[in-house]
Amino acid sequence: ISAVYLFKAGNLANQCGDFHTAEKSFEKLIEKYPNHADAPMALLLLGYTLENMKGDYKSAEKCYRKFLEKYPNHPRASEVRYFLKNIGKPAEELLRNIEQKDSIPS
């Protein structure tokens, strides 16, 4: 049950803008309960928080790489590959890339 509460605490802290607490909650879950069902998402959300909320691209990249190493077949692995490929790029640039791909005829 502790892992579930750590995951919920991390999500709630992120929603409240307390990114330090979110980071610590996700890290604790990953460290103490590495085989728990919420561990993969905690790792993904830790990377996302580090990248997008704290601007710590180097640490976020480590999280994303660790996720892909540990969970290469996870349903969210393709999303993590996308995050890794585009780490640190501004949202405007990502939107332009998506729009350009949509406008290219098949």
N, C-alpha and C positions, 0 to 999 in steps of 0.2 A: 504494500500500500504506500510506503514511503516514496517509491519511484513515481507513482501516479501523482502524489502531492507535489513532488519536485517539478514534474512536468507542468502541472497546472500553475504552480507558482511562477515558473519561468514565462509561461504564456501571459499570465495576468500582469506580471511586472513589465513585460514588453508593451502590453496595451496601455499601461499607466505611464509609460515613458521612463521607467526605472530600468535602464538597460544594464546597469552594473549588477543588479539583483537577478535579472533574467540570465545574464551570462553565468553568474555563480550557481544558480539553480540548475541550469542545463549541464554545466561542468560537473557538478556533484552527482547528478543522475548518471551521466556517462561513466564517471569514475567508480561509483559505488555499485551500480546496477547495469553493467555493460551488456548483459544478456536479456534485459527487460524489453518487452515489446515496444516501449516508448523510446528506447535508446537511439534508434536510427533517426527518428524525428527530432529528438533533442539535439543530436549532432547537426542535423540540417539546420534547425532553427538557431543553434549557436552560431554557425557559420553565417547565416543570413543576418543575425543581429550584429555580429562583428563587422560585417561588410557594410550594411545599409544604415545601421543606427550609430555605430561607433567609428566607421571609416577605417577600421583596422583590416586592410586588405590582405596583408601577409598572414595574419592569424586566421582569417576567413578562408583563405586558400588552403591552409593546413587542414581545417575542418572539412572542407569539401573533398579534398584528396583522401582524407581518412575515411570519410563516408563511402566513397567509391571503392576504396580498398576493402573495407569491411562488408559492405552491402552492395556489391556490383549488380545484383539482380533485383534490388529493391524497386518497387513501383515508381519511386520518385528519383531513381538514379539518372534518368535522362534529364530531368529538371536540374539536378545538381551538376551534371556535365555542362548544361547551358550556363548556369551561374558561374562555373569555373572558367569557361571560355570567355565570358563577358565581365569578369570581375573588375570593378572599379569604373566601368563605363557609365556615363551619365544616362539617365532614363530617356532623355531626348534623342540621344544617338541610337539607343536600342529601338525606340519607336520608329525612327527613320529607317533603320535596317529592315524592320518588319514590314513597313509600308512599301519599301522598295521591292521586297520579295513578293509581296501581294500584287504589285503592278507588273511583274514580269510575266508575259504570256507563257504558258506551258507548251 
